[in-house]
Amino acid sequence: MFKPVPVAIGLRYLRAKRRNGFISFISMASIIGIALGVMVLITTMAVMSGFQKEIRDRLLQMTAHATVTAEGEPMRDWQQAVDTASKDPRIIGAAPYIEIQGMLSGPRVQGAVVQGVDPALESKVSVIAEKMTTGSLDSLAQGEFNIILGKELALWLGVGVGDNVVATLAEVQGTPLGAMARTKRFHVSGIFEAGYNEVDRGVAFVNLYDLERVLRSEGVTGVRLKLHDMDQAFNVASDLALSLDGLYRVSDWTQQNANLYHSLKMEKTVMGILLSLIIMMGAFTLVNSQVMLVTDKQADIAILRTLGLSPAGVMQVFMVQGTLIGVVGTLLGLLGGITLTLNLERLLRFIEGTFNVVLLPPDVYYITGLPTDMQPADVAWTVVVALLMAFLATLYPAWRAARTHPAEALRYE
């Protein structure tokens, strides 16, 4: 027998055949419970991370990683900002924009954000040109007063390519009759589909210079940036703002969509906590099996104490055994979770084909599959939680074993 003795005895108890078969069944149930909890938690975290990544990527395709806007007035030196940004190796592209709230009127009326863009520069910061289903981004020629609508927005307005819409903008002008909102008739020259409902239903694009003429202003709302590393968006945009004259406001993609990302993060956190309860149930089963094992091994514990094993040593025997059960369950759950996550798409297709159902309708979820993104941090967190719960589950049974008195345990043997 190798040293230390408690570890050797704990391993021997784990391999030995139980006199009470029910204890073996409870131990196996503990392993299965922990394994199922780990597997489900890993898979669920991967799916939620996949949905977060899918939503983020689709949204960032149509919006910038960061924006630099003038403080309180239009940004007139935007060309200098674009030229400065083009020299920064961290920035892929920069483009000016004008953004204003408006009401679009066709056969029906719908509110939307009207964005003025430069077709020649817009492709450097968004993929609007690739999302066109009808028409093209180049149709936004200066002086033509064309407009491109999202697919859902066009449906709500009841218009298509070739029709006209009247844009009533949230900008007033003085007239002999008093203050009135600025209005302009635009010709629908294209329709895009971003795959994100908030964009498809709430955004319209016009030519930057046309919108500037309608608003009778000189300058733009700001400059949008696309970066190689979007996690550095705020720092890069701040450096650009500091290199320009005047006061500028900087915001990045996490601030522009703060509510969405915070809600997604909260959902993932809450789901992780709730699913951890499955692992906890397996840990409670482990407590039961260890308590029954301690009761079954009273005579063995008394003999070990008589031979000189200390109470701490007895406690270590059962802690080793219980911890190994937790390790086995965690490893099985880890392998099962990784395998299930990697084959989740095939499983989804099998279920849909077998039962002739559509679990994720593309017209509802705007996706054509089940996105997964298995983050190493999530997997590591799950494994640590499972091991910690299994270790804590061994403390009480091991403490009870350490309190066994040899004389009382051997009285009726």
C-alpha positions as CSV (number, residue, x, y, z in Angstrom):
1,M,0.0,0.0,0.0
2,F,1.4,3.4,-1.0
3,K,1.5,6.5,1.1
4,P,-0.4,8.5,2.2
5,V,-2.5,5.8,3.8
6,P,-5.9,7.7,3.7
7,V,-5.6,8.1,-0.1
8,A,-4.8,4.4,-0.5
9,I,-7.8,3.4,1.7
10,G,-10.1,5.8,-0.1
11,L,-9.1,4.4,-3.5
12,R,-9.6,0.9,-2.2
13,Y,-13.1,1.7,-0.9
14,L,-13.9,3.2,-4.3
15,R,-12.9,0.0,-6.2
16,A,-14.2,-2.5,-3.6
17,K,-17.5,-4.3,-4.2
18,R,-20.2,-3.0,-1.8
19,R,-21.9,-5.3,0.6
20,N,-25.0,-3.1,0.3
21,G,-25.9,-2.8,-3.4
22,F,-28.1,0.2,-2.7
23,I,-25.1,2.2,-1.7
24,S,-23.5,1.4,-5.1
25,F,-26.7,2.5,-6.8
26,I,-26.7,5.8,-5.0
27,S,-23.0,6.4,-5.8
28,M,-23.7,5.7,-9.5
29,A,-26.7,8.1,-9.3
30,S,-24.4,10.8,-7.9
31,I,-22.0,10.4,-10.8
32,I,-24.9,10.5,-13.3
33,G,-26.5,13.5,-11.7
34,I,-23.2,15.5,-11.6
35,A,-22.4,14.4,-15.2
36,L,-25.9,15.5,-16.5
37,G,-25.6,18.8,-14.7
38,V,-22.2,19.6,-16.2
39,M,-23.3,18.4,-19.7
40,V,-26.5,20.5,-19.7
41,L,-24.7,23.6,-18.3
42,I,-21.9,23.5,-20.8
43,T,-24.3,23.0,-23.8
44,T,-26.7,25.7,-22.6
45,M,-23.9,28.2,-22.0
46,A,-22.6,27.4,-25.5
47,V,-26.0,28.0,-27.1
48,M,-26.6,31.3,-25.3
49,S,-23.1,32.5,-26.2
50,G,-23.8,31.5,-29.8
51,F,-27.1,33.5,-29.8
52,Q,-25.2,36.5,-28.3
53,K,-22.5,36.3,-30.9
54,E,-25.1,36.0,-33.7
55,I,-27.1,39.0,-32.5
56,R,-23.9,41.0,-31.9
57,D,-22.4,40.2,-35.3
58,R,-25.7,40.9,-37.2
59,L,-26.1,44.2,-35.4
60,L,-22.5,45.3,-35.9
61,Q,-22.8,44.5,-39.6
62,M,-25.1,47.5,-39.9
63,T,-23.7,49.8,-37.2
64,A,-20.2,51.0,-36.4
65,H,-17.8,49.7,-33.8
66,A,-17.4,53.3,-32.5
67,T,-18.6,56.8,-33.3
68,V,-17.1,60.3,-32.9
69,T,-19.7,63.1,-32.8
70,A,-19.4,66.8,-32.3
71,E,-20.6,68.3,-29.0
72,G,-23.8,70.3,-29.5
73,E,-23.4,71.2,-33.2
74,P,-22.9,69.6,-36.6
75,M,-19.4,68.2,-37.3
76,R,-18.0,70.3,-40.1
77,D,-14.4,69.0,-40.2
78,W,-15.5,65.4,-40.8
79,Q,-13.1,65.1,-43.8
80,Q,-10.1,65.7,-41.5
81,A,-11.4,63.1,-39.1
82,V,-11.8,60.5,-41.9
83,D,-8.3,61.3,-43.3
84,T,-6.8,61.0,-39.8
85,A,-8.6,57.7,-39.2
86,S,-7.4,56.2,-42.5
87,K,-3.8,56.6,-41.2
88,D,-4.5,54.6,-38.0
89,P,-3.5,51.0,-38.6
90,R,-6.1,49.9,-36.0
91,I,-9.0,51.3,-38.0
92,I,-10.4,49.5,-41.1
93,G,-12.5,52.3,-42.3
94,A,-14.3,55.6,-41.4
95,A,-17.4,57.2,-42.9
96,P,-19.5,60.3,-42.1
97,Y,-23.2,60.1,-41.3
98,I,-26.2,62.1,-40.4
99,E,-28.8,60.6,-38.2
100,I,-32.2,62.0,-37.4
101,Q,-35.6,60.7,-36.3
102,G,-38.4,60.9,-38.8
103,M,-41.8,59.8,-39.8
104,L,-42.2,58.1,-43.2
105,S,-45.5,58.2,-45.0
106,G,-46.7,56.0,-47.8
107,P,-50.0,54.2,-47.9
108,R,-49.3,53.8,-44.2
109,V,-47.2,55.7,-41.7
110,Q,-44.2,54.4,-39.7
111,G,-41.5,56.0,-37.6
112,A,-37.9,55.3,-38.5
113,V,-34.3,56.6,-38.1
114,V,-33.3,58.3,-41.3
115,Q,-29.5,58.0,-41.9
116,G,-27.6,60.0,-44.4
117,V,-24.6,58.2,-45.7
118,D,-21.9,58.5,-48.4
119,P,-22.3,55.4,-50.6
120,A,-18.6,55.5,-51.5
121,L,-17.5,55.4,-47.9
122,E,-20.3,53.5,-46.2
123,S,-19.1,50.1,-47.4
124,K,-16.0,50.6,-45.3
125,V,-17.9,50.6,-42.0
126,S,-21.0,48.4,-42.7
127,V,-22.3,45.6,-45.0
128,I,-25.4,47.4,-46.1
129,A,-24.3,47.0,-49.8
130,E,-24.2,43.2,-49.3
131,K,-27.6,43.1,-47.6
132,M,-29.5,44.6,-50.5
133,T,-32.3,42.4,-51.7
134,T,-33.5,44.8,-54.4
135,G,-31.6,47.7,-55.8
136,S,-28.1,48.8,-54.8
137,L,-26.4,51.2,-52.4
138,D,-25.0,53.1,-55.3
139,S,-28.6,54.2,-56.2
140,L,-28.2,56.8,-53.5
141,A,-26.7,59.2,-56.0
142,Q,-26.4,62.9,-54.9
143,G,-29.3,65.0,-56.0
144,E,-31.6,62.1,-56.8
145,F,-33.3,62.1,-53.4
146,N,-33.5,58.3,-53.3
147,I,-34.1,56.3,-50.2
148,I,-33.4,52.7,-49.2
149,L,-35.7,51.0,-46.7
150,G,-35.4,47.9,-44.5
151,K,-37.6,45.0,-45.6
152,E,-39.9,45.1,-42.6
153,L,-40.1,48.9,-42.8
154,A,-41.2,48.7,-46.5
155,L,-43.8,46.1,-45.6
156,W,-45.2,48.3,-42.8
157,L,-45.3,51.3,-45.1
158,G,-46.9,49.3,-48.0
159,V,-44.3,50.5,-50.5
160,G,-41.7,48.9,-52.8
161,V,-39.0,49.9,-55.2
162,G,-40.3,52.7,-57.6
163,D,-42.8,54.1,-55.0
164,N,-42.5,57.4,-53.2
165,V,-42.5,58.1,-49.5
166,V,-42.7,61.4,-47.7
167,A,-40.2,61.9,-44.8
168,T,-41.2,64.2,-42.0
169,L,-38.0,64.9,-40.1
170,A,-37.6,65.9,-36.4
171,E,-36.2,69.3,-37.4
172,V,-38.4,72.5,-37.5
173,Q,-38.2,75.4,-39.8
174,G,-39.6,78.9,-39.4
175,T,-42.5,79.8,-41.8
176,P,-45.1,82.6,-42.0
177,L,-47.5,80.0,-40.5
178,G,-45.1,79.3,-37.6
179,A,-42.6,76.5,-36.9
180,M,-43.1,73.4,-39.1
181,A,-41.3,70.2,-39.5
182,R,-39.1,69.7,-42.5
183,T,-40.6,67.3,-45.1
184,K,-39.3,65.9,-48.3
185,R,-40.5,63.3,-50.8
186,F,-38.0,60.5,-51.5
187,H,-38.0,57.8,-54.2
188,V,-37.6,54.2,-53.0
189,S,-34.6,52.8,-54.9
190,G,-33.8,49.8,-52.9
191,I,-34.7,47.4,-50.0
192,F,-32.2,45.7,-47.7
193,E,-32.6,42.8,-45.2
194,A,-30.1,42.8,-42.3
195,G,-31.7,39.9,-40.5
196,Y,-32.2,42.0,-37.3
197,N,-35.7,43.2,-36.7
198,E,-34.8,46.5,-35.1
199,V,-32.7,47.5,-38.2
200,D,-35.0,46.1,-40.8
201,R,-38.0,47.8,-39.4
202,G,-36.6,51.0,-38.0
203,V,-33.8,52.3,-40.4
204,A,-33.8,54.1,-43.8
205,F,-30.8,55.3,-45.7
206,V,-30.6,58.4,-48.0
207,N,-27.7,60.2,-49.5
208,L,-25.6,62.3,-47.1
209,Y,-25.6,65.4,-49.2
210,D,-29.3,65.2,-50.0
211,L,-30.2,65.0,-46.3
212,E,-27.9,67.9,-45.6
213,R,-29.8,70.0,-48.2
214,V,-33.1,69.0,-46.7
215,L,-32.0,70.0,-43.2
216,R,-30.2,73.1,-44.6
217,S,-27.2,72.4,-42.4
218,E,-23.5,72.3,-43.0
219,G,-21.8,69.3,-41.4
220,V,-22.7,65.8,-40.3
221,T,-23.7,64.1,-37.0
222,G,-20.4,62.4,-36.7
223,V,-17.9,59.8,-38.1
224,R,-18.4,56.1,-37.7
225,L,-15.4,53.7,-37.3
226,K,-14.8,50.1,-38.1
227,L,-11.8,48.5,-36.3
228,H,-9.8,45.3,-36.5
229,D,-10.4,44.7,-32.7
230,M,-13.8,45.9,-31.7
231,D,-12.9,45.4,-28.0
232,Q,-10.6,48.4,-28.4
233,A,-13.3,50.5,-30.0
234,F,-13.6,53.1,-27.2
235,N,-9.8,53.6,-26.8
236,V,-9.2,54.0,-30.6
237,A,-12.1,56.4,-31.0
238,S,-10.9,58.5,-28.0
239,D,-7.4,58.7,-29.6
240,L,-9.0,60.0,-32.8
241,A,-11.2,62.6,-30.9
242,L,-8.1,63.9,-29.0
243,S,-6.3,64.4,-32.3
244,L,-9.0,66.7,-33.6
245,D,-9.7,70.3,-32.7
246,G,-12.7,71.0,-30.6
247,L,-14.9,68.9,-28.2
248,Y,-16.2,65.5,-29.4
249,R,-18.3,62.8,-27.8
250,V,-17.1,59.2,-28.1
251,S,-19.2,56.1,-27.9
252,D,-18.6,52.5,-28.8
253,W,-20.8,49.5,-29.7
254,T,-21.3,48.4,-26.1
255,Q,-22.7,51.8,-25.1
256,Q,-24.9,52.2,-28.2
257,N,-26.6,48.9,-27.5
258,A,-26.2,48.8,-23.8
259,N,-29.7,47.6,-22.9
260,L,-29.5,44.7,-25.3
261,Y,-26.1,43.5,-24.3
262,H,-26.8,43.9,-20.6
263,S,-30.1,41.9,-20.9
264,L,-28.3,39.1,-22.9
265,K,-25.6,38.9,-20.3
266,M,-28.1,38.9,-17.4
267,E,-30.1,36.1,-19.1
268,K,-26.9,34.0,-19.5
269,T,-25.9,34.6,-15.9
270,V,-29.4,33.7,-14.5
271,M,-29.6,30.6,-16.7
272,G,-26.2,29.5,-15.5
273,I,-27.2,29.9,-11.9
274,L,-30.4,28.0,-12.4
275,L,-28.8,25.1,-14.2
276,S,-26.1,24.9,-11.5
277,L,-28.9,23.5,-9.3
278,I,-28.8,20.3,-11.4
279,I,-25.2,19.9,-10.3
280,M,-26.2,20.7,-6.8
281,M,-28.9,17.9,-6.9
282,G,-26.1,15.5,-7.9
283,A,-24.0,16.8,-5.0
284,F,-26.9,16.2,-2.5
285,T,-27.1,12.6,-3.8
286,L,-23.4,12.3,-3.2
287,V,-24.0,13.4,0.4
288,N,-26.6,10.7,0.9
289,S,-24.4,8.0,-0.6
290,Q,-21.4,9.0,1.6
291,V,-23.5,9.1,4.7
292,M,-24.8,5.6,4.0
293,L,-21.2,4.4,3.3
294,V,-20.0,5.8,6.6
295,T,-22.8,3.9,8.4
296,D,-21.9,0.7,6.5
297,K,-18.2,1.0,7.3
298,Q,-18.5,1.6,11.0
299,A,-16.5,-1.5,11.9
300,D,-13.8,-0.7,9.4
301,I,-13.5,2.8,10.8
302,A,-13.2,1.5,14.4
303,I,-10.4,-1.0,13.3
304,L,-8.5,1.8,11.5
305,R,-8.8,4.0,14.6
306,T,-7.5,1.1,16.8
307,L,-4.6,0.7,14.5
308,G,-3.6,4.3,15.0
309,L,-5.3,6.2,12.2
310,S,-6.2,9.7,13.4
311,P,-9.6,11.3,13.1
312,A,-8.2,13.6,10.4
313,G,-7.0,10.5,8.5
314,V,-10.4,8.9,8.7
315,M,-11.9,12.1,7.4
316,Q,-9.5,12.2,4.5
317,V,-10.4,8.6,3.5
318,F,-14.0,9.5,2.8
319,M,-13.1,12.9,1.4
320,V,-10.9,11.2,-1.2
321,Q,-13.6,8.7,-2.1
322,G,-16.3,11.4,-2.4
323,T,-14.1,13.8,-4.3
324,L,-13.1,11.1,-6.8
325,I,-16.8,10.4,-7.5
326,G,-17.2,14.1,-8.2
327,V,-14.2,14.1,-10.5
328,V,-15.5,11.1,-12.5
329,G,-19.0,12.7,-12.8
330,T,-17.4,16.0,-13.9
331,L,-15.2,14.4,-16.5
332,L,-18.1,12.4,-17.9
333,G,-20.2,15.6,-18.0
334,L,-17.4,17.5,-19.7
335,L,-16.9,15.0,-22.4
336,G,-20.7,14.7,-22.9
337,G,-21.2,18.5,-23.0
338,I,-18.5,19.0,-25.6
339,T,-19.7,16.1,-27.7
340,L,-23.4,17.3,-27.5
341,T,-22.4,20.9,-28.3
342,L,-20.4,19.9,-31.3
343,N,-23.2,17.7,-32.7
344,L,-26.2,19.9,-31.6
345,E,-26.9,21.1,-35.1
346,R,-27.1,17.5,-36.4
347,L,-29.3,16.5,-33.4
348,L,-31.6,19.4,-34.2
349,R,-31.9,18.4,-37.9
350,F,-32.6,14.8,-36.8
351,I,-35.4,15.8,-34.5
352,E,-36.9,18.1,-37.1
353,G,-36.7,15.4,-39.8
354,T,-38.0,12.6,-37.6
355,F,-41.0,14.4,-36.2
356,N,-41.6,16.7,-39.2
357,V,-41.4,19.9,-37.1
358,V,-39.5,23.2,-37.4
359,L,-38.0,24.1,-34.0
360,L,-36.4,27.4,-35.1
361,P,-38.5,29.0,-37.8
362,P,-36.2,31.3,-39.9
363,D,-39.0,33.9,-40.3
364,V,-39.2,34.2,-36.5
365,Y,-35.6,33.9,-35.3
366,Y,-33.9,35.3,-38.4
367,I,-31.4,32.4,-38.3
368,T,-31.1,29.2,-40.3
369,G,-29.6,27.0,-37.6
370,L,-28.7,26.7,-33.9
371,P,-25.7,28.9,-33.2
372,T,-23.2,27.7,-30.6
373,D,-20.1,29.3,-29.2
374,M,-18.3,27.2,-26.6
375,Q,-16.3,29.6,-24.5
376,P,-13.3,28.1,-22.6
377,A,-14.1,30.4,-19.7
378,D,-17.6,29.0,-19.5
379,V,-16.4,25.4,-19.6
380,A,-13.8,26.1,-17.0
381,W,-16.3,27.8,-14.7
382,T,-18.7,24.9,-15.0
383,V,-16.0,22.3,-14.2
384,V,-14.8,24.4,-11.2
385,V,-18.3,24.7,-9.8
386,A,-19.0,21.0,-10.2
387,L,-15.7,20.0,-8.5
388,L,-16.3,22.5,-5.7
389,M,-19.8,21.2,-5.0
390,A,-18.6,17.6,-5.0
391,F,-15.8,18.5,-2.5
392,L,-18.2,20.4,-0.2
393,A,-20.6,17.4,-0.4
394,T,-17.9,15.1,1.2
395,L,-17.2,17.3,4.3
396,Y,-20.2,16.4,6.4
397,P,-20.1,12.6,5.9
398,A,-16.3,12.6,6.4
399,W,-16.7,14.6,9.6
400,R,-19.3,12.1,10.9
401,A,-16.8,9.3,10.1
402,A,-14.1,11.0,12.1
403,R,-16.3,11.2,15.2
404,T,-16.8,7.4,15.3
405,H,-15.8,5.9,18.6
406,P,-14.1,2.5,18.2
407,A,-15.5,0.9,21.3
408,E,-19.1,1.8,20.4
409,A,-18.7,0.7,16.8
410,L,-17.2,-2.7,17.8
411,R,-19.6,-3.4,20.7
412,Y,-22.0,-5.6,18.6
413,E,-19.5,-6.9,16.1
